[in-house]
Amino acid sequence: MHSKIEQEKLYGAHNYEPIPVVLTQGSGVLVWDEEKNVYIDMMSAYSAVSHGHCHPKLVKILQDQAEKLAVVSRAFYSNNLADFLQKICEVTGFEKALPMNSGAEGVETALKAARKWAYTKKGIAENKAEIIVCEGNFHGRTIAIIGMSSEAQYRDGFGPFPAGFKIIPYNDPSQLEQAITPNTAAFLVEPLQGEAGIIVPDAGYLAKCAEICRRHNVLLICDEIQTGMGRTGKFLASEHDNVKPDAVILGKALGGGLLPISVFLTKKEVMDVFTPGDHGSTFGGNPLAAAVGKAAIEVLFEENLIAHSKELGDYFLAALKKIKSPLIDEVRGKGLLIGLAINPSYYTAREICLRLLKKGVLTKETHHTVIRLAPPLIIKKEQIDQVVGIIKEVLTEAVIK
Ligand SMILES: *Cc1c(COP(=O)(O)O)cnc(C)c1O
């Protein structure tokens, strides 16, 4: 066993089970380990590295800003936060943005905004506001967020949890209609469930939910932390259904693969519930993050990465669907967010990931049976061909064994 792995196990908490490779360098779609072996990164840090590793323009902006001013807290104004907020609002069509760091903080911000909106604007009685979420959801790891999870392992041993959440089945608008009461503040949903195993709902699901929410004066909040920033072939995945949610949370790729940056976006009527002292974050919206976040959005457009994600995603999905193997249960996804479901009677998804690792392809299982294929959006067609070839090889060898 590798010494860095042993050392990390010795001094670190065992809250992850990483694929056994020690990475030391990255550039674009490629990463290298300590022995200088090269790998194609098909994980891109759960979509946080959509721009590719160490994108030169983003690194330059990070360096320049780090030499000028990095962190001031929100006790003062800084000269580039306004530009970042304006940019993200213009690109998404929202009126207001509130910057945070991790995705989970962005989700917590959304929950707080929805509740306060319910009390001050919708007229729900104090402490009665309900928020509806879906089975299989993943919105992060704070106590409130795991409290609304349907995943036993995420919750076990961490209660008690805050009240006020209701879980309904995903991909069934009639369940939403039935679950709404006069106390419902919001419906929080992923347009495509990532951590649940790349679950793509029926076309029109989100549009139906939006119509139901509008009719009941319930906020539709889309968690686009993983699906946003072009990952599924549109800037926001909710665009596939022509839906304009009342609020959206972005994170992951918003940090350009360099920093944790998240943002809660909504209309003025909702954002205005926050008054000074209601909410905050020491690092949220810091000058370094503002500079990198703005540039991360610009690079998506400059390099045409959103259309590229759609084109290569369609190409990749079609190529994977052509593979004939008893080990594949299903291939599904949108844009460059693809799940390869492995038949569990043969192998776990992790066993296949370990075989891919040996052939220079990095990825990670989700939920024991699904292999996530979500490369940086800058990936080239030839690299996809190479990965498809390696997947075929691995599946063939695995069958023979
Ligand atoms: C990753 C993720 C989060 C949590 O983001 P963190 O930065 O890990 O806190 C929330 N929602 C979705 C859909 C995610 O994929």
The ligand as an SDF file (V2000), in Angstrom:
LIG
                    3D

 15 15  0  0  0  0  0  0  0  0999 V2000
  -22.1880   18.4770   -4.6150 C   0  0  0  0  0  0  0  0  0  0  0  0
  -23.6240   18.8460   -4.4470 C   0  0  0  0  0  0  0  0  0  0  0  0
  -24.0570   19.5860   -3.3370 C   0  0  0  0  0  0  0  0  0  0  0  0
  -23.1480   19.9420   -2.1840 C   0  0  0  0  0  0  0  0  0  0  0  0
  -22.0820   20.7360   -2.5430 O   0  0  0  0  0  0  0  0  0  0  0  0
  -20.7930   20.8190   -1.5520 P   0  0  0  0  0  0  0  0  0  0  0  0
  -19.9370   21.8560   -2.2110 O   0  0  0  0  0  0  0  0  0  0  0  0
  -20.1820   19.4690   -1.5200 O   0  0  0  0  0  0  0  0  0  0  0  0
  -21.3210   21.2580   -0.2280 O   0  0  0  0  0  0  0  0  0  0  0  0
  -25.3890   19.9440   -3.2850 C   0  0  0  0  0  0  0  0  0  0  0  0
  -26.2500   19.6010   -4.2590 N   0  0  0  0  0  0  0  0  0  0  0  0
  -25.8650   18.8900   -5.3400 C   0  0  0  0  0  0  0  0  0  0  0  0
  -26.8660   18.5570   -6.3870 C   0  0  0  0  0  0  0  0  0  0  0  0
  -24.5550   18.4750   -5.4630 C   0  0  0  0  0  0  0  0  0  0  0  0
  -24.1890   17.7360   -6.5080 O   0  0  0  0  0  0  0  0  0  0  0  0
  1  2  1  0
  2  3  1  0
  2 14  2  0
  3  4  1  0
  3 10  2  0
  4  5  1  0
  5  6  1  0
  6  7  2  0
  6  8  1  0
  6  9  1  0
 10 11  1  0
 11 12  2  0
 12 13  1  0
 12 14  1  0
 14 15  1  0
M  END
$$$$
